[in-house]
């Protein structure tokens, strides 16, 4: 009986280690996703700035054509 209990405890500990490893990997994934979202936000801000610059360029070209 004691041997079976010891084996069960070893199995439980092994399972807990797997669970902890999975939780660590999940946290790493969440961290990477958070950084990715930050990068995507920066990309969107840059695209917005590019579009604004293109609008200004087109406006300037229109002024030149009207002269």
N, CA, C and O atoms as a Tripos MOL2 file, in Angstrom:
@<TRIPOS>MOLECULE
protein
  268   267    67     0     0
PROTEIN
NO_CHARGES

@<TRIPOS>ATOM
      1 N           0.8280   -1.2070    0.0000 N.3       1 UNK1
      2 CA          0.0000    0.0000    0.0000 C.3       1 UNK1
      3 C           0.8640    1.2590    0.0000 C.2       1 UNK1
      4 O           0.6270    2.2070   -0.7480 O.2       1 UNK1
      5 N           1.8940    1.2280    0.8870 N.am      2 UNK2
      6 CA          2.7770    2.3940    0.9790 C.3       2 UNK2
      7 C           3.5090    2.6110   -0.3290 C.2       2 UNK2
      8 O           3.7490    3.7500   -0.7290 O.2       2 UNK2
      9 N           3.8660    1.5200   -1.0010 N.am      3 UNK3
     10 CA          4.5850    1.6230   -2.2810 C.3       3 UNK3
     11 C           3.6920    2.2600   -3.3490 C.2       3 UNK3
     12 O           4.1510    3.0780   -4.1470 O.2       3 UNK3
     13 N           2.4200    1.8750   -3.3550 N.am      4 UNK4
     14 CA          1.4750    2.4490   -4.3180 C.3       4 UNK4
     15 C           1.2720    3.9350   -4.0450 C.2       4 UNK4
     16 O           1.1970    4.7380   -4.9740 O.2       4 UNK4
     17 N           1.1830    4.2970   -2.7650 N.am      5 UNK5
     18 CA          1.0150    5.7030   -2.3940 C.3       5 UNK5
     19 C           2.2290    6.5120   -2.8310 C.2       5 UNK5
     20 O           2.0860    7.6210   -3.3450 O.2       5 UNK5
     21 N           3.4120    5.9650   -2.6320 N.am      6 UNK6
     22 CA          4.6380    6.6440   -3.0350 C.3       6 UNK6
     23 C           4.6700    6.8280   -4.5520 C.2       6 UNK6
     24 O           5.0530    7.8880   -5.0470 O.2       6 UNK6
     25 N           4.2670    5.8000   -5.2750 N.am      7 UNK7
     26 CA          4.2470    5.8840   -6.7410 C.3       7 UNK7
     27 C           3.2340    6.9300   -7.2030 C.2       7 UNK7
     28 O           3.4930    7.6860   -8.1390 O.2       7 UNK7
     29 N           2.0800    6.9650   -6.5370 N.am      8 UNK8
     30 CA          1.0690    7.9750   -6.8780 C.3       8 UNK8
     31 C           1.6050    9.3830   -6.6340 C.2       8 UNK8
     32 O           1.3700   10.2940   -7.4280 O.2       8 UNK8
     33 N           2.3230    9.5490   -5.5360 N.am      9 UNK9
     34 CA          2.8920   10.8690   -5.2350 C.3       9 UNK9
     35 C           3.9360   11.2620   -6.2690 C.2       9 UNK9
     36 O           4.0120   12.4250   -6.6640 O.2       9 UNK9
     37 N           4.7330   10.3070   -6.7050 N.am     10 UNK10
     38 CA          5.7130   10.5810   -7.7520 C.3      10 UNK10
     39 C           5.0190   10.9770   -9.0590 C.2      10 UNK10
     40 O           5.4560   11.8880   -9.7630 O.2      10 UNK10
     41 N           3.9410   10.2770   -9.3590 N.am     11 UNK11
     42 CA          3.1810   10.5990  -10.5760 C.3      11 UNK11
     43 C           2.5760   11.9990  -10.4720 C.2      11 UNK11
     44 O           2.6040   12.7680  -11.4330 O.2      11 UNK11
     45 N           2.0320   12.3210   -9.3080 N.am     12 UNK12
     46 CA          1.4540   13.6480   -9.0890 C.3      12 UNK12
     47 C           2.5130   14.7320   -9.2630 C.2      12 UNK12
     48 O           2.2640   15.7490   -9.9110 O.2      12 UNK12
     49 N           3.6850   14.5190   -8.6900 N.am     13 UNK13
     50 CA          4.7720   15.4930   -8.8040 C.3      13 UNK13
     51 C           5.1920   15.6480  -10.2690 C.2      13 UNK13
     52 O           5.4180   16.7620  -10.7400 O.2      13 UNK13
     53 N           5.2940   14.5400  -10.9750 N.am     14 UNK14
     54 CA          5.6590   14.6010  -12.3940 C.3      14 UNK14
     55 C           4.6090   15.3900  -13.1790 C.2      14 UNK14
     56 O           4.9500   16.1980  -14.0430 O.2      14 UNK14
     57 N           3.3390   15.1520  -12.8750 N.am     15 UNK15
     58 CA          2.2620   15.8870  -13.5550 C.3      15 UNK15
     59 C           2.2970   17.3660  -13.2130 C.2      15 UNK15
     60 O           2.0490   18.2090  -14.0750 O.2      15 UNK15
     61 N           2.6030   17.6890  -11.9600 N.am     16 UNK16
     62 CA          2.6960   19.0850  -11.5610 C.3      16 UNK16
     63 C           3.8340   19.7900  -12.2950 C.2      16 UNK16
     64 O           3.7150   20.9600  -12.6590 O.2      16 UNK16
     65 N           4.9200   19.0820  -12.5070 N.am     17 UNK17
     66 CA          6.0420   19.6600  -13.2570 C.3      17 UNK17
     67 C           5.6300   19.9600  -14.6900 C.2      17 UNK17
     68 O           5.9840   21.0030  -15.2390 O.2      17 UNK17
     69 N           4.8790   19.0400  -15.2960 N.am     18 UNK18
     70 CA          4.3840   19.2610  -16.6600 C.3      18 UNK18
     71 C           3.4520   20.4730  -16.6850 C.2      18 UNK18
     72 O           3.5380   21.3080  -17.5860 O.2      18 UNK18
     73 N           2.5770   20.5640  -15.7110 N.am     19 UNK19
     74 CA          1.6480   21.6870  -15.6250 C.3      19 UNK19
     75 C           2.4090   23.0010  -15.4800 C.2      19 UNK19
     76 O           2.0930   23.9770  -16.1600 O.2      19 UNK19
     77 N           3.4030   23.0320  -14.6040 N.am     20 UNK20
     78 CA          4.1970   24.2500  -14.4160 C.3      20 UNK20
     79 C           4.9470   24.6280  -15.6850 C.2      20 UNK20
     80 O           5.0250   25.8060  -16.0370 O.2      20 UNK20
     81 N           5.4900   23.6430  -16.3630 N.am     21 UNK21
     82 CA          6.1820   23.9060  -17.6300 C.3      21 UNK21
     83 C           5.2110   24.4970  -18.6480 C.2      21 UNK21
     84 O           5.5510   25.4460  -19.3560 O.2      21 UNK21
     85 N           4.0200   23.9450  -18.7200 N.am     22 UNK22
     86 CA          3.0060   24.4660  -19.6410 C.3      22 UNK22
     87 C           2.6130   25.8960  -19.2710 C.2      22 UNK22
     88 O           2.4290   26.7350  -20.1530 O.2      22 UNK22
     89 N           2.4860   26.1770  -17.9850 N.am     23 UNK23
     90 CA          2.1340   27.5220  -17.5500 C.3      23 UNK23
     91 C           3.2360   28.5160  -17.9060 C.2      23 UNK23
     92 O           2.9560   29.6370  -18.3320 O.2      23 UNK23
     93 N           4.4780   28.1050  -17.7310 N.am     24 UNK24
     94 CA          5.6040   28.9730  -18.1070 C.3      24 UNK24
     95 C           5.5780   29.2450  -19.6060 C.2      24 UNK24
     96 O           5.7680   30.3810  -20.0410 O.2      24 UNK24
     97 N           5.3450   28.2070  -20.3880 N.am     25 UNK25
     98 CA          5.2680   28.3870  -21.8420 C.3      25 UNK25
     99 C           4.1050   29.2850  -22.2350 C.2      25 UNK25
    100 O           4.2250   30.0950  -23.1540 O.2      25 UNK25
    101 N           2.9840   29.1450  -21.5470 N.am     26 UNK26
    102 CA          1.8350   30.0120  -21.8140 C.3      26 UNK26
    103 C           2.1680   31.4630  -21.5150 C.2      26 UNK26
    104 O           1.7930   32.3570  -22.2740 O.2      26 UNK26
    105 N           2.8720   31.7050  -20.4070 N.am     27 UNK27
    106 CA          3.2700   33.0760  -20.0640 C.3      27 UNK27
    107 C           4.2290   33.6420  -21.1090 C.2      27 UNK27
    108 O           4.1260   34.8120  -21.4790 O.2      27 UNK27
    109 N           5.1440   32.8290  -21.5770 N.am     28 UNK28
    110 CA          6.0640   33.2780  -22.6270 C.3      28 UNK28
    111 C           5.3030   33.6200  -23.9080 C.2      28 UNK28
    112 O           5.6080   34.6030  -24.5820 O.2      28 UNK28
    113 N           4.3130   32.7960  -24.2280 N.am     29 UNK29
    114 CA          3.4970   33.0630  -25.4130 C.3      29 UNK29
    115 C           2.7240   34.3680  -25.2560 C.2      29 UNK29
    116 O           2.6600   35.1740  -26.1840 O.2      29 UNK29
    117 N           2.1390   34.5710  -24.0810 N.am     30 UNK30
    118 CA          1.4110   35.8140  -23.8310 C.3      30 UNK30
    119 C           2.3310   37.0230  -23.9220 C.2      30 UNK30
    120 O           1.9410   38.0610  -24.4580 O.2      30 UNK30
    121 N           3.5430   36.8990  -23.4060 N.am     31 UNK31
    122 CA          4.5120   37.9870  -23.4840 C.3      31 UNK31
    123 C           4.8450   38.2990  -24.9400 C.2      31 UNK31
    124 O           4.8970   39.4630  -25.3380 O.2      31 UNK31
    125 N           5.0700   37.2570  -25.7230 N.am     32 UNK32
    126 CA          5.3780   37.4520  -27.1450 C.3      32 UNK32
    127 C           4.2000   38.0910  -27.8740 C.2      32 UNK32
    128 O           4.3920   38.9520  -28.7320 O.2      32 UNK32
    129 N           2.9850   37.6730  -27.5360 N.am     33 UNK33
    130 CA          1.7980   38.2410  -28.1760 C.3      33 UNK33
    131 C           1.6320   39.7150  -27.7910 C.2      33 UNK33
    132 O           1.2280   40.5360  -28.6150 O.2      33 UNK33
    133 N           1.9430   40.0380  -26.5460 N.am     34 UNK34
    134 CA          1.8590   41.4230  -26.0940 C.3      34 UNK34
    135 C           2.8460   42.2920  -26.8650 C.2      34 UNK34
    136 O           2.5100   43.3910  -27.3060 O.2      34 UNK34
    137 N           4.0790   41.7820  -27.0230 N.am     35 UNK35
    138 CA          5.0750   42.5230  -27.7940 C.3      35 UNK35
    139 C           4.6430   42.6560  -29.2510 C.2      35 UNK35
    140 O           4.8470   43.7030  -29.8650 O.2      35 UNK35
    141 N           4.0540   41.6130  -29.7990 N.am     36 UNK36
    142 CA          3.5670   41.6530  -31.1760 C.3      36 UNK36
    143 C           2.4850   42.7190  -31.3370 C.2      36 UNK36
    144 O           2.4970   43.4780  -32.3060 O.2      36 UNK36
    145 N           1.5580   42.7740  -30.3930 N.am     37 UNK37
    146 CA          0.5110   43.7970  -30.4570 C.3      37 UNK37
    147 C           1.1070   45.1920  -30.3750 C.2      37 UNK37
    148 O           0.6440   46.1080  -31.0550 O.2      37 UNK37
    149 N           2.1350   45.3610  -29.5420 N.am     38 UNK38
    150 CA          2.8090   46.6490  -29.4650 C.3      38 UNK38
    151 C           3.4490   47.0130  -30.7850 C.2      38 UNK38
    152 O           3.3770   48.1600  -31.2240 O.2      38 UNK38
    153 N           4.0770   46.0320  -31.4190 N.am     39 UNK39
    154 CA          4.6930   46.2790  -32.7250 C.3      39 UNK39
    155 C           3.6470   46.6050  -33.7780 C.2      39 UNK39
    156 O           3.8650   47.4730  -34.6230 O.2      39 UNK39
    157 N           2.5180   45.9190  -33.7340 N.am     40 UNK40
    158 CA          1.4470   46.1850  -34.6980 C.3      40 UNK40
    159 C           0.8940   47.5900  -34.5040 C.2      40 UNK40
    160 O           0.5530   48.2710  -35.4710 O.2      40 UNK40
    161 N           0.8090   48.0200  -33.2360 N.am     41 UNK41
    162 CA          0.3630   49.3840  -32.9670 C.3      41 UNK41
    163 C           1.3280   50.4000  -33.5440 C.2      41 UNK41
    164 O           0.9080   51.4110  -34.1070 O.2      41 UNK41
    165 N           2.6110   50.1380  -33.4080 N.am     42 UNK42
    166 CA          3.6200   51.0470  -33.9660 C.3      42 UNK42
    167 C           3.5430   51.0650  -35.4910 C.2      42 UNK42
    168 O           3.6730   52.1220  -36.1080 O.2      42 UNK42
    169 N           3.3330   49.9120  -36.0890 N.am     43 UNK43
    170 CA          3.1880   49.8280  -37.5490 C.3      43 UNK43
    171 C           1.9910   50.6670  -38.0020 C.2      43 UNK43
    172 O           2.0810   51.4100  -38.9800 O.2      43 UNK43
    173 N           0.8690   50.5420  -37.2850 N.am     44 UNK44
    174 CA         -0.3230   51.3120  -37.6530 C.3      44 UNK44
    175 C          -0.0690   52.8100  -37.5340 C.2      44 UNK44
    176 O          -0.5130   53.5820  -38.3830 O.2      44 UNK44
    177 N           0.6420   53.2290  -36.4870 N.am     45 UNK45
    178 CA          0.9720   54.6500  -36.3360 C.3      45 UNK45
    179 C           1.8620   55.1190  -37.4840 C.2      45 UNK45
    180 O           1.6870   56.2180  -38.0110 O.2      45 UNK45
    181 N           2.8150   54.2760  -37.8620 N.am     46 UNK46
    182 CA          3.6920   54.6270  -38.9790 C.3      46 UNK46
    183 C           2.9220   54.7140  -40.2890 C.2      46 UNK46
    184 O           3.1630   55.6100  -41.0980 O.2      46 UNK46
    185 N           2.0060   53.7900  -40.4950 N.am     47 UNK47
    186 CA          1.1870   53.8130  -41.7150 C.3      47 UNK47
    187 C           0.3230   55.0710  -41.7510 C.2      47 UNK47
    188 O           0.1370   55.6780  -42.8060 O.2      47 UNK47
    189 N          -0.2020   55.4540  -40.5900 N.am     48 UNK48
    190 CA         -1.0070   56.6610  -40.5240 C.3      48 UNK48
    191 C          -0.1590   57.8820  -40.8860 C.2      48 UNK48
    192 O          -0.6170   58.7720  -41.6030 O.2      48 UNK48
    193 N           1.0730   57.9170  -40.3890 N.am     49 UNK49
    194 CA          1.9720   59.0290  -40.7040 C.3      49 UNK49
    195 C           2.3120   59.0470  -42.1920 C.2      49 UNK49
    196 O           2.3850   60.1140  -42.8030 O.2      49 UNK49
    197 N           2.5180   57.8700  -42.7710 N.am     50 UNK50
    198 CA          2.8030   57.7720  -44.2090 C.3      50 UNK50
    199 C           1.6180   58.3140  -45.0060 C.2      50 UNK50
    200 O           1.7990   59.0800  -45.9530 O.2      50 UNK50
    201 N           0.4090   57.9140  -44.6200 N.am     51 UNK51
    202 CA         -0.7780   58.3880  -45.3360 C.3      51 UNK51
    203 C          -0.9200   59.9030  -45.2250 C.2      51 UNK51
    204 O          -1.2880   60.5630  -46.1970 O.2      51 UNK51
    205 N          -0.6340   60.4500  -44.0650 N.am     52 UNK52
    206 CA         -0.7070   61.9060  -43.8850 C.3      52 UNK52
    207 C           0.3430   62.5990  -44.7630 C.2      52 UNK52
    208 O           0.0670   63.6330  -45.3710 O.2      52 UNK52
    209 N           1.5310   62.0280  -44.8220 N.am     53 UNK53
    210 CA          2.5760   62.6090  -45.6750 C.3      53 UNK53
    211 C           2.1980   62.5190  -47.1490 C.2      53 UNK53
    212 O           2.4610   63.4450  -47.9160 O.2      53 UNK53
    213 N           1.5810   61.4080  -47.5480 N.am     54 UNK54
    214 CA          1.1230   61.2630  -48.9310 C.3      54 UNK54
    215 C           0.0390   62.2960  -49.2450 C.2      54 UNK54
    216 O           0.0140   62.8710  -50.3330 O.2      54 UNK54
    217 N          -0.8540   62.5250  -48.2780 N.am     55 UNK55
    218 CA         -1.8990   63.5340  -48.4780 C.3      55 UNK55
    219 C          -1.2770   64.9160  -48.6740 C.2      55 UNK55
    220 O          -1.6950   65.6730  -49.5500 O.2      55 UNK55
    221 N          -0.2810   65.2380  -47.8570 N.am     56 UNK56
    222 CA          0.3980   66.5350  -47.9830 C.3      56 UNK56
    223 C           1.1030   66.6470  -49.3270 C.2      56 UNK56
    224 O           1.0860   67.6990  -49.9660 O.2      56 UNK56
    225 N           1.7260   65.5450  -49.7490 N.am     57 UNK57
    226 CA          2.4210   65.5500  -51.0400 C.3      57 UNK57
    227 C           1.4410   65.7780  -52.1830 C.2      57 UNK57
    228 O           1.7000   66.5780  -53.0820 O.2      57 UNK57
    229 N           0.3170   65.0740  -52.1450 N.am     58 UNK58
    230 CA         -0.6940   65.2510  -53.1920 C.3      58 UNK58
    231 C          -1.2420   66.6820  -53.1890 C.2      58 UNK58
    232 O          -1.4880   67.2640  -54.2450 O.2      58 UNK58
    233 N          -1.4260   67.2280  -52.0110 N.am     59 UNK59
    234 CA         -1.9020   68.6050  -51.9090 C.3      59 UNK59
    235 C          -0.8910   69.5710  -52.5250 C.2      59 UNK59
    236 O          -1.2610   70.4900  -53.2560 O.2      59 UNK59
    237 N           0.3780   69.3520  -52.2230 N.am     60 UNK60
    238 CA          1.4260   70.2050  -52.7900 C.3      60 UNK60
    239 C           1.4930   70.0520  -54.2990 C.2      60 UNK60
    240 O           1.6600   71.0360  -55.0190 O.2      60 UNK60
    241 N           1.3640   68.8350  -54.7770 N.am     61 UNK61
    242 CA          1.3840   68.6100  -56.2370 C.3      61 UNK61
    243 C           0.2010   69.3020  -56.8910 C.2      61 UNK61
    244 O           0.3300   69.8650  -57.9780 O.2      61 UNK61
    245 N          -0.9530   69.2630  -56.2320 N.am     62 UNK62
    246 CA         -2.1270   69.9510  -56.7630 C.3      62 UNK62
    247 C          -1.8990   71.4520  -56.8480 C.2      62 UNK62
    248 O          -2.2960   72.0890  -57.8240 O.2      62 UNK62
    249 N          -1.2610   72.0170  -55.8340 N.am     63 UNK63
    250 CA         -0.9590   73.4500  -55.8400 C.3      63 UNK63
    251 C          -0.0170   73.7920  -56.9850 C.2      63 UNK63
    252 O          -0.1960   74.8070  -57.6590 O.2      63 UNK63
    253 N           0.9880   72.9450  -57.2070 N.am     64 UNK64
    254 CA          1.9400   73.1890  -58.2980 C.3      64 UNK64
    255 C           1.2430   73.1430  -59.6360 C.2      64 UNK64
    256 O           1.5150   73.9590  -60.5160 O.2      64 UNK64
    257 N           0.3270   72.1720  -59.7940 N.am     65 UNK65
    258 CA         -0.3920   72.0450  -61.0670 C.3      65 UNK65
    259 C          -1.3210   73.2480  -61.3060 C.2      65 UNK65
    260 O          -1.5550   73.6340  -62.4510 O.2      65 UNK65
    261 N          -1.8390   73.8250  -60.2400 N.am     66 UNK66
    262 CA         -2.7430   74.9730  -60.3870 C.3      66 UNK66
    263 C          -1.9880   76.2570  -60.7540 C.2      66 UNK66
    264 O          -2.5900   77.2040  -61.2600 O.2      66 UNK66
    265 N          -0.6980   76.2920  -60.5060 N.am     67 UNK67
    266 CA          0.0870   77.5140  -60.7890 C.3      67 UNK67
    267 C           0.2970   77.7200  -62.2650 C.2      67 UNK67
    268 O           0.9320   78.6950  -62.6670 O.2      67 UNK67
@<TRIPOS>BOND
     1     1     2 1
     2     2     3 1
     3     3     4 2
     4     3     5 am
     5     5     6 1
     6     6     7 1
     7     7     8 2
     8     7     9 am
     9     9    10 1
    10    10    11 1
    11    11    12 2
    12    11    13 am
    13    13    14 1
    14    14    15 1
    15    15    16 2
    16    15    17 am
    17    17    18 1
    18    18    19 1
    19    19    20 2
    20    19    21 am
    21    21    22 1
    22    22    23 1
    23    23    24 2
    24    23    25 am
    25    25    26 1
    26    26    27 1
    27    27    28 2
    28    27    29 am
    29    29    30 1
    30    30    31 1
    31    31    32 2
    32    31    33 am
    33    33    34 1
    34    34    35 1
    35    35    36 2
    36    35    37 am
    37    37    38 1
    38    38    39 1
    39    39    40 2
    40    39    41 am
    41    41    42 1
    42    42    43 1
    43    43    44 2
    44    43    45 am
    45    45    46 1
    46    46    47 1
    47    47    48 2
    48    47    49 am
    49    49    50 1
    50    50    51 1
    51    51    52 2
    52    51    53 am
    53    53    54 1
    54    54    55 1
    55    55    56 2
    56    55    57 am
    57    57    58 1
    58    58    59 1
    59    59    60 2
    60    59    61 am
    61    61    62 1
    62    62    63 1
    63    63    64 2
    64    63    65 am
    65    65    66 1
    66    66    67 1
    67    67    68 2
    68    67    69 am
    69    69    70 1
    70    70    71 1
    71    71    72 2
    72    71    73 am
    73    73    74 1
    74    74    75 1
    75    75    76 2
    76    75    77 am
    77    77    78 1
    78    78    79 1
    79    79    80 2
    80    79    81 am
    81    81    82 1
    82    82    83 1
    83    83    84 2
    84    83    85 am
    85    85    86 1
    86    86    87 1
    87    87    88 2
    88    87    89 am
    89    89    90 1
    90    90    91 1
    91    91    92 2
    92    91    93 am
    93    93    94 1
    94    94    95 1
    95    95    96 2
    96    95    97 am
    97    97    98 1
    98    98    99 1
    99    99   100 2
   100    99   101 am
   101   101   102 1
   102   102   103 1
   103   103   104 2
   104   103   105 am
   105   105   106 1
   106   106   107 1
   107   107   108 2
   108   107   109 am
   109   109   110 1
   110   110   111 1
   111   111   112 2
   112   111   113 am
   113   113   114 1
   114   114   115 1
   115   115   116 2
   116   115   117 am
   117   117   118 1
   118   118   119 1
   119   119   120 2
   120   119   121 am
   121   121   122 1
   122   122   123 1
   123   123   124 2
   124   123   125 am
   125   125   126 1
   126   126   127 1
   127   127   128 2
   128   127   129 am
   129   129   130 1
   130   130   131 1
   131   131   132 2
   132   131   133 am
   133   133   134 1
   134   134   135 1
   135   135   136 2
   136   135   137 am
   137   137   138 1
   138   138   139 1
   139   139   140 2
   140   139   141 am
   141   141   142 1
   142   142   143 1
   143   143   144 2
   144   143   145 am
   145   145   146 1
   146   146   147 1
   147   147   148 2
   148   147   149 am
   149   149   150 1
   150   150   151 1
   151   151   152 2
   152   151   153 am
   153   153   154 1
   154   154   155 1
   155   155   156 2
   156   155   157 am
   157   157   158 1
   158   158   159 1
   159   159   160 2
   160   159   161 am
   161   161   162 1
   162   162   163 1
   163   163   164 2
   164   163   165 am
   165   165   166 1
   166   166   167 1
   167   167   168 2
   168   167   169 am
   169   169   170 1
   170   170   171 1
   171   171   172 2
   172   171   173 am
   173   173   174 1
   174   174   175 1
   175   175   176 2
   176   175   177 am
   177   177   178 1
   178   178   179 1
   179   179   180 2
   180   179   181 am
   181   181   182 1
   182   182   183 1
   183   183   184 2
   184   183   185 am
   185   185   186 1
   186   186   187 1
   187   187   188 2
   188   187   189 am
   189   189   190 1
   190   190   191 1
   191   191   192 2
   192   191   193 am
   193   193   194 1
   194   194   195 1
   195   195   196 2
   196   195   197 am
   197   197   198 1
   198   198   199 1
   199   199   200 2
   200   199   201 am
   201   201   202 1
   202   202   203 1
   203   203   204 2
   204   203   205 am
   205   205   206 1
   206   206   207 1
   207   207   208 2
   208   207   209 am
   209   209   210 1
   210   210   211 1
   211   211   212 2
   212   211   213 am
   213   213   214 1
   214   214   215 1
   215   215   216 2
   216   215   217 am
   217   217   218 1
   218   218   219 1
   219   219   220 2
   220   219   221 am
   221   221   222 1
   222   222   223 1
   223   223   224 2
   224   223   225 am
   225   225   226 1
   226   226   227 1
   227   227   228 2
   228   227   229 am
   229   229   230 1
   230   230   231 1
   231   231   232 2
   232   231   233 am
   233   233   234 1
   234   234   235 1
   235   235   236 2
   236   235   237 am
   237   237   238 1
   238   238   239 1
   239   239   240 2
   240   239   241 am
   241   241   242 1
   242   242   243 1
   243   243   244 2
   244   243   245 am
   245   245   246 1
   246   246   247 1
   247   247   248 2
   248   247   249 am
   249   249   250 1
   250   250   251 1
   251   251   252 2
   252   251   253 am
   253   253   254 1
   254   254   255 1
   255   255   256 2
   256   255   257 am
   257   257   258 1
   258   258   259 1
   259   259   260 2
   260   259   261 am
   261   261   262 1
   262   262   263 1
   263   263   264 2
   264   263   265 am
   265   265   266 1
   266   266   267 1
   267   267   268 2
@<TRIPOS>SUBSTRUCTURE
     1 UNK1         2 RESIDUE 1 A UNK
     2 UNK2         6 RESIDUE 1 A UNK
     3 UNK3        10 RESIDUE 1 A UNK
     4 UNK4        14 RESIDUE 1 A UNK
     5 UNK5        18 RESIDUE 1 A UNK
     6 UNK6        22 RESIDUE 1 A UNK
     7 UNK7        26 RESIDUE 1 A UNK
     8 UNK8        30 RESIDUE 1 A UNK
     9 UNK9        34 RESIDUE 1 A UNK
    10 UNK10       38 RESIDUE 1 A UNK
    11 UNK11       42 RESIDUE 1 A UNK
    12 UNK12       46 RESIDUE 1 A UNK
    13 UNK13       50 RESIDUE 1 A UNK
    14 UNK14       54 RESIDUE 1 A UNK
    15 UNK15       58 RESIDUE 1 A UNK
    16 UNK16       62 RESIDUE 1 A UNK
    17 UNK17       66 RESIDUE 1 A UNK
    18 UNK18       70 RESIDUE 1 A UNK
    19 UNK19       74 RESIDUE 1 A UNK
    20 UNK20       78 RESIDUE 1 A UNK
    21 UNK21       82 RESIDUE 1 A UNK
    22 UNK22       86 RESIDUE 1 A UNK
    23 UNK23       90 RESIDUE 1 A UNK
    24 UNK24       94 RESIDUE 1 A UNK
    25 UNK25       98 RESIDUE 1 A UNK
    26 UNK26      102 RESIDUE 1 A UNK
    27 UNK27      106 RESIDUE 1 A UNK
    28 UNK28      110 RESIDUE 1 A UNK
    29 UNK29      114 RESIDUE 1 A UNK
    30 UNK30      118 RESIDUE 1 A UNK
    31 UNK31      122 RESIDUE 1 A UNK
    32 UNK32      126 RESIDUE 1 A UNK
    33 UNK33      130 RESIDUE 1 A UNK
    34 UNK34      134 RESIDUE 1 A UNK
    35 UNK35      138 RESIDUE 1 A UNK
    36 UNK36      142 RESIDUE 1 A UNK
    37 UNK37      146 RESIDUE 1 A UNK
    38 UNK38      150 RESIDUE 1 A UNK
    39 UNK39      154 RESIDUE 1 A UNK
    40 UNK40      158 RESIDUE 1 A UNK
    41 UNK41      162 RESIDUE 1 A UNK
    42 UNK42      166 RESIDUE 1 A UNK
    43 UNK43      170 RESIDUE 1 A UNK
    44 UNK44      174 RESIDUE 1 A UNK
    45 UNK45      178 RESIDUE 1 A UNK
    46 UNK46      182 RESIDUE 1 A UNK
    47 UNK47      186 RESIDUE 1 A UNK
    48 UNK48      190 RESIDUE 1 A UNK
    49 UNK49      194 RESIDUE 1 A UNK
    50 UNK50      198 RESIDUE 1 A UNK
    51 UNK51      202 RESIDUE 1 A UNK
    52 UNK52      206 RESIDUE 1 A UNK
    53 UNK53      210 RESIDUE 1 A UNK
    54 UNK54      214 RESIDUE 1 A UNK
    55 UNK55      218 RESIDUE 1 A UNK
    56 UNK56      222 RESIDUE 1 A UNK
    57 UNK57      226 RESIDUE 1 A UNK
    58 UNK58      230 RESIDUE 1 A UNK
    59 UNK59      234 RESIDUE 1 A UNK
    60 UNK60      238 RESIDUE 1 A UNK
    61 UNK61      242 RESIDUE 1 A UNK
    62 UNK62      246 RESIDUE 1 A UNK
    63 UNK63      250 RESIDUE 1 A UNK
    64 UNK64      254 RESIDUE 1 A UNK
    65 UNK65      258 RESIDUE 1 A UNK
    66 UNK66      262 RESIDUE 1 A UNK
    67 UNK67      266 RESIDUE 1 A UNK
